[in-house]
Amino acid sequence: MRIEGRVRHGMYVITSANGVVKEVPLSEARNDSKLKAAIKRNSWEPIDGE
């Protein structure tokens, strides 16, 4: 199952084939070290070009 992350409508949205897994406001996502590590590890869309 492929999981993807991207910026959408002011939120960082993590999705799978089954739909949305998690939505995090960008203001929180910028400070979430676990999310930032997952973004880097999985080559997901960066938050604000980070």
CHARMM-style PDB file with segment names, atoms N, HN, CA, C and O in Angstrom:
ATOM      1  N   MET     1       0.848  -1.174   0.000  1.00  0.00      PROA
ATOM      2  CA  MET     1       0.000   0.000   0.000  1.00  0.00      PROA
ATOM      3  C   MET     1       0.899   1.243   0.000  1.00  0.00      PROA
ATOM      4  O   MET     1       1.738   1.416   0.883  1.00  0.00      PROA
ATOM      5  N   ARG     2       0.710   2.082  -0.982  1.00  0.00      PROA
ATOM      6  HN  ARG     2       0.028   1.942  -1.700  1.00  0.00      PROA
ATOM      7  CA  ARG     2       1.504   3.315  -1.113  1.00  0.00      PROA
ATOM      8  C   ARG     2       0.882   4.430  -0.280  1.00  0.00      PROA
ATOM      9  O   ARG     2      -0.311   4.712  -0.391  1.00  0.00      PROA
ATOM     10  N   ILE     3       1.693   5.052   0.542  1.00  0.00      PROA
ATOM     11  HN  ILE     3       2.662   4.824   0.633  1.00  0.00      PROA
ATOM     12  CA  ILE     3       1.255   6.199   1.335  1.00  0.00      PROA
ATOM     13  C   ILE     3       2.008   7.415   0.817  1.00  0.00      PROA
ATOM     14  O   ILE     3       3.215   7.352   0.581  1.00  0.00      PROA
ATOM     15  N   GLU     4       1.297   8.518   0.643  1.00  0.00      PROA
ATOM     16  HN  GLU     4       0.317   8.570   0.836  1.00  0.00      PROA
ATOM     17  CA  GLU     4       1.891   9.740   0.113  1.00  0.00      PROA
ATOM     18  C   GLU     4       1.562  10.912   1.016  1.00  0.00      PROA
ATOM     19  O   GLU     4       0.555  10.901   1.725  1.00  0.00      PROA
ATOM     20  N   GLY     5       2.413  11.918   0.987  1.00  0.00      PROA
ATOM     21  HN  GLY     5       3.231  11.927   0.411  1.00  0.00      PROA
ATOM     22  CA  GLY     5       2.178  13.134   1.747  1.00  0.00      PROA
ATOM     23  C   GLY     5       2.316  14.339   0.843  1.00  0.00      PROA
ATOM     24  O   GLY     5       3.199  14.385  -0.013  1.00  0.00      PROA
ATOM     25  N   ARG     6       1.439  15.321   1.032  1.00  0.00      PROA
ATOM     26  HN  ARG     6       0.721  15.284   1.728  1.00  0.00      PROA
ATOM     27  CA  ARG     6       1.507  16.539   0.215  1.00  0.00      PROA
ATOM     28  C   ARG     6       0.807  17.687   0.913  1.00  0.00      PROA
ATOM     29  O   ARG     6       0.011  17.491   1.831  1.00  0.00      PROA
ATOM     30  N   VAL     7       1.122  18.887   0.458  1.00  0.00      PROA
ATOM     31  HN  VAL     7       1.770  19.046  -0.287  1.00  0.00      PROA
ATOM     32  CA  VAL     7       0.486  20.097   0.961  1.00  0.00      PROA
ATOM     33  C   VAL     7      -0.800  20.312   0.170  1.00  0.00      PROA
ATOM     34  O   VAL     7      -0.803  20.271  -1.061  1.00  0.00      PROA
ATOM     35  N   ARG     8      -1.903  20.544   0.906  1.00  0.00      PROA
ATOM     36  HN  ARG     8      -1.900  20.577   1.906  1.00  0.00      PROA
ATOM     37  CA  ARG     8      -3.187  20.779   0.248  1.00  0.00      PROA
ATOM     38  C   ARG     8      -4.049  21.674   1.132  1.00  0.00      PROA
ATOM     39  O   ARG     8      -4.352  21.320   2.271  1.00  0.00      PROA
ATOM     40  N   HSD     9      -4.440  22.828   0.608  1.00  0.00      PROA
ATOM     41  HN  HSD     9      -4.193  23.116  -0.317  1.00  0.00      PROA
ATOM     42  CA  HSD     9      -5.379  23.734   1.280  1.00  0.00      PROA
ATOM     43  C   HSD     9      -4.945  24.098   2.705  1.00  0.00      PROA
ATOM     44  O   HSD     9      -5.754  24.072   3.631  1.00  0.00      PROA
ATOM     45  N   GLY    10      -3.662  24.437   2.872  1.00  0.00      PROA
ATOM     46  HN  GLY    10      -3.004  24.459   2.119  1.00  0.00      PROA
ATOM     47  CA  GLY    10      -3.178  24.867   4.182  1.00  0.00      PROA
ATOM     48  C   GLY    10      -2.945  23.740   5.171  1.00  0.00      PROA
ATOM     49  O   GLY    10      -2.728  23.986   6.357  1.00  0.00      PROA
ATOM     50  N   MET    11      -2.988  22.509   4.693  1.00  0.00      PROA
ATOM     51  HN  MET    11      -3.164  22.309   3.729  1.00  0.00      PROA
ATOM     52  CA  MET    11      -2.785  21.339   5.548  1.00  0.00      PROA
ATOM     53  C   MET    11      -1.708  20.457   4.918  1.00  0.00      PROA
ATOM     54  O   MET    11      -1.505  20.490   3.704  1.00  0.00      PROA
ATOM     55  N   TYR    12      -1.017  19.666   5.748  1.00  0.00      PROA
ATOM     56  HN  TYR    12      -1.182  19.639   6.734  1.00  0.00      PROA
ATOM     57  CA  TYR    12      -0.177  18.598   5.217  1.00  0.00      PROA
ATOM     58  C   TYR    12      -1.026  17.345   5.313  1.00  0.00      PROA
ATOM     59  O   TYR    12      -1.430  16.943   6.404  1.00  0.00      PROA
ATOM     60  N   VAL    13      -1.298  16.723   4.167  1.00  0.00      PROA
ATOM     61  HN  VAL    13      -0.970  17.050   3.280  1.00  0.00      PROA
ATOM     62  CA  VAL    13      -2.238  15.615   4.090  1.00  0.00      PROA
ATOM     63  C   VAL    13      -1.490  14.337   3.736  1.00  0.00      PROA
ATOM     64  O   VAL    13      -0.758  14.283   2.748  1.00  0.00      PROA
ATOM     65  N   ILE    14      -1.683  13.315   4.555  1.00  0.00      PROA
ATOM     66  HN  ILE    14      -2.277  13.358   5.358  1.00  0.00      PROA
ATOM     67  CA  ILE    14      -1.099  12.000   4.305  1.00  0.00      PROA
ATOM     68  C   ILE    14      -2.234  11.101   3.837  1.00  0.00      PROA
ATOM     69  O   ILE    14      -3.256  10.966   4.509  1.00  0.00      PROA
ATOM     70  N   THR    15      -2.035  10.480   2.660  1.00  0.00      PROA
ATOM     71  HN  THR    15      -1.204  10.590   2.114  1.00  0.00      PROA
ATOM     72  CA  THR    15      -3.087   9.652   2.078  1.00  0.00      PROA
ATOM     73  C   THR    15      -2.562   8.260   1.745  1.00  0.00      PROA
ATOM     74  O   THR    15      -1.366   8.055   1.532  1.00  0.00      PROA
ATOM     75  N   SER    16      -3.488   7.319   1.706  1.00  0.00      PROA
ATOM     76  HN  SER    16      -4.459   7.486   1.879  1.00  0.00      PROA
ATOM     77  CA  SER    16      -3.192   5.969   1.237  1.00  0.00      PROA
ATOM     78  C   SER    16      -4.220   5.645   0.159  1.00  0.00      PROA
ATOM     79  O   SER    16      -5.056   6.485  -0.174  1.00  0.00      PROA
ATOM     80  N   ALA    17      -4.165   4.454  -0.377  1.00  0.00      PROA
ATOM     81  HN  ALA    17      -3.486   3.772  -0.107  1.00  0.00      PROA
ATOM     82  CA  ALA    17      -5.132   4.035  -1.389  1.00  0.00      PROA
ATOM     83  C   ALA    17      -6.553   4.047  -0.830  1.00  0.00      PROA
ATOM     84  O   ALA    17      -7.517   4.150  -1.588  1.00  0.00      PROA
ATOM     85  N   ASN    18      -6.684   3.942   0.490  1.00  0.00      PROA
ATOM     86  HN  ASN    18      -5.901   3.858   1.105  1.00  0.00      PROA
ATOM     87  CA  ASN    18      -8.004   3.924   1.129  1.00  0.00      PROA
ATOM     88  C   ASN    18      -8.539   5.316   1.436  1.00  0.00      PROA
ATOM     89  O   ASN    18      -9.683   5.449   1.873  1.00  0.00      PROA
ATOM     90  N   GLY    19      -7.740   6.354   1.217  1.00  0.00      PROA
ATOM     91  HN  GLY    19      -6.811   6.246   0.862  1.00  0.00      PROA
ATOM     92  CA  GLY    19      -8.185   7.717   1.486  1.00  0.00      PROA
ATOM     93  C   GLY    19      -7.234   8.447   2.414  1.00  0.00      PROA
ATOM     94  O   GLY    19      -6.076   8.061   2.567  1.00  0.00      PROA
ATOM     95  N   VAL    20      -7.732   9.497   3.026  1.00  0.00      PROA
ATOM     96  HN  VAL    20      -8.674   9.811   2.902  1.00  0.00      PROA
ATOM     97  CA  VAL    20      -6.919  10.339   3.902  1.00  0.00      PROA
ATOM     98  C   VAL    20      -6.617   9.605   5.202  1.00  0.00      PROA
ATOM     99  O   VAL    20      -7.520   9.084   5.857  1.00  0.00      PROA
ATOM    100  N   VAL    21      -5.340   9.568   5.569  1.00  0.00      PROA
ATOM    101  HN  VAL    21      -4.607   9.990   5.037  1.00  0.00      PROA
ATOM    102  CA  VAL    21      -4.906   8.942   6.807  1.00  0.00      PROA
ATOM    103  C   VAL    21      -4.827   9.987   7.916  1.00  0.00      PROA
ATOM    104  O   VAL    21      -5.261   9.753   9.044  1.00  0.00      PROA
ATOM    105  N   LYS    22      -4.260  11.154   7.569  1.00  0.00      PROA
ATOM    106  HN  LYS    22      -3.908  11.345   6.652  1.00  0.00      PROA
ATOM    107  CA  LYS    22      -4.057  12.197   8.580  1.00  0.00      PROA
ATOM    108  C   LYS    22      -3.943  13.550   7.896  1.00  0.00      PROA
ATOM    109  O   LYS    22      -3.366  13.664   6.814  1.00  0.00      PROA
ATOM    110  N   GLU    23      -4.502  14.582   8.541  1.00  0.00      PROA
ATOM    111  HN  GLU    23      -4.970  14.489   9.419  1.00  0.00      PROA
ATOM    112  CA  GLU    23      -4.354  15.959   8.089  1.00  0.00      PROA
ATOM    113  C   GLU    23      -3.779  16.769   9.244  1.00  0.00      PROA
ATOM    114  O   GLU    23      -4.278  16.711  10.368  1.00  0.00      PROA
ATOM    115  N   VAL    24      -2.730  17.521   8.955  1.00  0.00      PROA
ATOM    116  HN  VAL    24      -2.324  17.568   8.042  1.00  0.00      PROA
ATOM    117  CA  VAL    24      -2.068  18.328   9.975  1.00  0.00      PROA
ATOM    118  C   VAL    24      -1.973  19.761   9.445  1.00  0.00      PROA
ATOM    119  O   VAL    24      -1.491  19.970   8.332  1.00  0.00      PROA
ATOM    120  N   PRO    25      -2.424  20.750  10.222  1.00  0.00      PROA
ATOM    121  CA  PRO    25      -2.248  22.140   9.784  1.00  0.00      PROA
ATOM    122  C   PRO    25      -0.764  22.429   9.542  1.00  0.00      PROA
ATOM    123  O   PRO    25       0.093  21.946  10.282  1.00  0.00      PROA
ATOM    124  N   LEU    26      -0.464  23.213   8.510  1.00  0.00      PROA
ATOM    125  HN  LEU    26      -1.160  23.605   7.908  1.00  0.00      PROA
ATOM    126  CA  LEU    26       0.939  23.497   8.189  1.00  0.00      PROA
ATOM    127  C   LEU    26       1.685  24.118   9.357  1.00  0.00      PROA
ATOM    128  O   LEU    26       2.874  23.857   9.537  1.00  0.00      PROA
ATOM    129  N   SER    27       1.009  24.935  10.153  1.00  0.00      PROA
ATOM    130  HN  SER    27       0.043  25.147  10.007  1.00  0.00      PROA
ATOM    131  CA  SER    27       1.672  25.551  11.307  1.00  0.00      PROA
ATOM    132  C   SER    27       2.164  24.494  12.295  1.00  0.00      PROA
ATOM    133  O   SER    27       3.215  24.668  12.911  1.00  0.00      PROA
ATOM    134  N   GLU    28       1.417  23.405  12.451  1.00  0.00      PROA
ATOM    135  HN  GLU    28       0.563  23.264  11.951  1.00  0.00      PROA
ATOM    136  CA  GLU    28       1.847  22.298  13.325  1.00  0.00      PROA
ATOM    137  C   GLU    28       2.865  21.412  12.618  1.00  0.00      PROA
ATOM    138  O   GLU    28       3.824  20.947  13.234  1.00  0.00      PROA
ATOM    139  N   ALA    29       2.657  21.179  11.332  1.00  0.00      PROA
ATOM    140  HN  ALA    29       1.878  21.557  10.832  1.00  0.00      PROA
ATOM    141  CA  ALA    29       3.543  20.298  10.572  1.00  0.00      PROA
ATOM    142  C   ALA    29       4.976  20.824  10.569  1.00  0.00      PROA
ATOM    143  O   ALA    29       5.926  20.043  10.617  1.00  0.00      PROA
ATOM    144  N   ARG    30       5.131  22.139  10.513  1.00  0.00      PROA
ATOM    145  HN  ARG    30       4.359  22.774  10.474  1.00  0.00      PROA
ATOM    146  CA  ARG    30       6.473  22.743  10.498  1.00  0.00      PROA
ATOM    147  C   ARG    30       7.260  22.421  11.771  1.00  0.00      PROA
ATOM    148  O   ARG    30       8.490  22.428  11.752  1.00  0.00      PROA
ATOM    149  N   ASN    31       6.565  22.141  12.871  1.00  0.00      PROA
ATOM    150  HN  ASN    31       5.566  22.136  12.886  1.00  0.00      PROA
ATOM    151  CA  ASN    31       7.216  21.877  14.160  1.00  0.00      PROA
ATOM    152  C   ASN    31       7.176  20.406  14.566  1.00  0.00      PROA
ATOM    153  O   ASN    31       7.596  20.064  15.671  1.00  0.00      PROA
ATOM    154  N   ASP    32       6.684  19.541  13.701  1.00  0.00      PROA
ATOM    155  HN  ASP    32       6.343  19.819  12.803  1.00  0.00      PROA
ATOM    156  CA  ASP    32       6.529  18.118  14.016  1.00  0.00      PROA
ATOM    157  C   ASP    32       7.744  17.351  13.494  1.00  0.00      PROA
ATOM    158  O   ASP    32       7.834  17.057  12.302  1.00  0.00      PROA
ATOM    159  N   SER    33       8.670  17.030  14.387  1.00  0.00      PROA
ATOM    160  HN  SER    33       8.597  17.269  15.356  1.00  0.00      PROA
ATOM    161  CA  SER    33       9.916  16.380  13.966  1.00  0.00      PROA
ATOM    162  C   SER    33       9.678  14.990  13.376  1.00  0.00      PROA
ATOM    163  O   SER    33      10.376  14.594  12.443  1.00  0.00      PROA
ATOM    164  N   LYS    34       8.705  14.245  13.903  1.00  0.00      PROA
ATOM    165  HN  LYS    34       8.138  14.567  14.661  1.00  0.00      PROA
ATOM    166  CA  LYS    34       8.418  12.913  13.359  1.00  0.00      PROA
ATOM    167  C   LYS    34       7.864  13.013  11.942  1.00  0.00      PROA
ATOM    168  O   LYS    34       8.242  12.237  11.064  1.00  0.00      PROA
ATOM    169  N   LEU    35       6.972  13.965  11.723  1.00  0.00      PROA
ATOM    170  HN  LEU    35       6.665  14.595  12.436  1.00  0.00      PROA
ATOM    171  CA  LEU    35       6.409  14.157  10.386  1.00  0.00      PROA
ATOM    172  C   LEU    35       7.500  14.596   9.416  1.00  0.00      PROA
ATOM    173  O   LEU    35       7.572  14.090   8.296  1.00  0.00      PROA
ATOM    174  N   LYS    36       8.350  15.534   9.836  1.00  0.00      PROA
ATOM    175  HN  LYS    36       8.291  15.946  10.745  1.00  0.00      PROA
ATOM    176  CA  LYS    36       9.421  16.003   8.966  1.00  0.00      PROA
ATOM    177  C   LYS    36      10.379  14.867   8.610  1.00  0.00      PROA
ATOM    178  O   LYS    36      10.871  14.806   7.483  1.00  0.00      PROA
ATOM    179  N   ALA    37      10.648  13.971   9.556  1.00  0.00      PROA
ATOM    180  HN  ALA    37      10.248  14.020  10.471  1.00  0.00      PROA
ATOM    181  CA  ALA    37      11.510  12.817   9.279  1.00  0.00      PROA
ATOM    182  C   ALA    37      10.842  11.875   8.279  1.00  0.00      PROA
ATOM    183  O   ALA    37      11.505  11.348   7.386  1.00  0.00      PROA
ATOM    184  N   ALA    38       9.532  11.662   8.425  1.00  0.00      PROA
ATOM    185  HN  ALA    38       8.994  12.090   9.150  1.00  0.00      PROA
ATOM    186  CA  ALA    38       8.798  10.796   7.492  1.00  0.00      PROA
ATOM    187  C   ALA    38       8.783  11.404   6.093  1.00  0.00      PROA
ATOM    188  O   ALA    38       8.913  10.688   5.100  1.00  0.00      PROA
ATOM    189  N   ILE    39       8.625  12.717   6.015  1.00  0.00      PROA
ATOM    190  HN  ILE    39       8.520  13.299   6.822  1.00  0.00      PROA
ATOM    191  CA  ILE    39       8.631  13.401   4.717  1.00  0.00      PROA
ATOM    192  C   ILE    39       9.969  13.178   4.021  1.00  0.00      PROA
ATOM    193  O   ILE    39      10.013  12.851   2.835  1.00  0.00      PROA
ATOM    194  N   LYS    40      11.047  13.355   4.757  1.00  0.00      PROA
ATOM    195  HN  LYS    40      11.011  13.621   5.720  1.00  0.00      PROA
ATOM    196  CA  LYS    40      12.383  13.170   4.182  1.00  0.00      PROA
ATOM    197  C   LYS    40      12.621  11.710   3.801  1.00  0.00      PROA
ATOM    198  O   LYS    40      13.095  11.421   2.702  1.00  0.00      PROA
ATOM    199  N   ARG    41      12.293  10.794   4.705  1.00  0.00      PROA
ATOM    200  HN  ARG    41      11.907  11.028   5.597  1.00  0.00      PROA
ATOM    201  CA  ARG    41      12.532   9.361   4.493  1.00  0.00      PROA
ATOM    202  C   ARG    41      11.767   8.828   3.286  1.00  0.00      PROA
ATOM    203  O   ARG    41      12.280   7.995   2.538  1.00  0.00      PROA
ATOM    204  N   ASN    42      10.527   9.314   3.096  1.00  0.00      PROA
ATOM    205  HN  ASN    42      10.110   9.991   3.703  1.00  0.00      PROA
ATOM    206  CA  ASN    42       9.660   8.792   2.036  1.00  0.00      PROA
ATOM    207  C   ASN    42       9.641   9.643   0.772  1.00  0.00      PROA
ATOM    208  O   ASN    42       8.910   9.342  -0.171  1.00  0.00      PROA
ATOM    209  N   SER    43      10.446  10.709   0.752  1.00  0.00      PROA
ATOM    210  HN  SER    43      11.040  10.954   1.518  1.00  0.00      PROA
ATOM    211  CA  SER    43      10.505  11.618  -0.403  1.00  0.00      PROA
ATOM    212  C   SER    43       9.141  12.201  -0.745  1.00  0.00      PROA
ATOM    213  O   SER    43       8.788  12.341  -1.916  1.00  0.00      PROA
ATOM    214  N   TRP    44       8.376  12.543   0.299  1.00  0.00      PROA
ATOM    215  HN  TRP    44       8.663  12.429   1.251  1.00  0.00      PROA
ATOM    216  CA  TRP    44       7.082  13.190   0.091  1.00  0.00      PROA
ATOM    217  C   TRP    44       7.302  14.656  -0.239  1.00  0.00      PROA
ATOM    218  O   TRP    44       8.413  15.170  -0.107  1.00  0.00      PROA
ATOM    219  N   GLU    45       6.242  15.327  -0.668  1.00  0.00      PROA
ATOM    220  HN  GLU    45       5.340  14.909  -0.776  1.00  0.00      PROA
ATOM    221  CA  GLU    45       6.315  16.758  -0.961  1.00  0.00      PROA
ATOM    222  C   GLU    45       6.755  17.508   0.296  1.00  0.00      PROA
ATOM    223  O   GLU    45       6.169  17.320   1.362  1.00  0.00      PROA
ATOM    224  N   PRO    46       7.776  18.351   0.183  1.00  0.00      PROA
ATOM    225  CA  PRO    46       8.248  19.086   1.358  1.00  0.00      PROA
ATOM    226  C   PRO    46       7.254  20.147   1.819  1.00  0.00      PROA
ATOM    227  O   PRO    46       6.414  20.612   1.047  1.00  0.00      PROA
ATOM    228  N   ILE    47       7.365  20.517   3.084  1.00  0.00      PROA
ATOM    229  HN  ILE    47       8.047  20.139   3.710  1.00  0.00      PROA
ATOM    230  CA  ILE    47       6.555  21.594   3.654  1.00  0.00      PROA
ATOM    231  C   ILE    47       7.228  22.904   3.268  1.00  0.00      PROA
ATOM    232  O   ILE    47       8.387  23.124   3.619  1.00  0.00      PROA
ATOM    233  N   ASP    48       6.536  23.763   2.565  1.00  0.00      PROA
ATOM    234  HN  ASP    48       5.594  23.584   2.280  1.00  0.00      PROA
ATOM    235  CA  ASP    48       7.059  25.094   2.213  1.00  0.00      PROA
ATOM    236  C   ASP    48       8.454  25.044   1.600  1.00  0.00      PROA
ATOM    237  O   ASP    48       9.283  25.912   1.874  1.00  0.00      PROA
ATOM    238  N   GLY    49       8.716  24.049   0.786  1.00  0.00      PROA
ATOM    239  HN  GLY    49       8.043  23.343   0.563  1.00  0.00      PROA
ATOM    240  CA  GLY    49      10.003  23.986   0.105  1.00  0.00      PROA
ATOM    241  C   GLY    49      11.191  23.637   0.981  1.00  0.00      PROA
ATOM    242  O   GLY    49      12.331  23.894   0.595  1.00  0.00      PROA
ATOM    243  N   GLU    50      10.952  23.050   2.165  1.00  0.00      PROA
ATOM    244  HN  GLU    50      10.026  22.840   2.478  1.00  0.00      PROA
ATOM    245  CA  GLU    50      12.062  22.686   3.070  1.00  0.00      PROA
ATOM    246  C   GLU    50      12.874  21.557   2.490  1.00  0.00      PROA
ATOM    247  OT1 GLU    50      13.845  21.115   3.104  1.00  0.00      PROA
TER     248      GLU     50
END
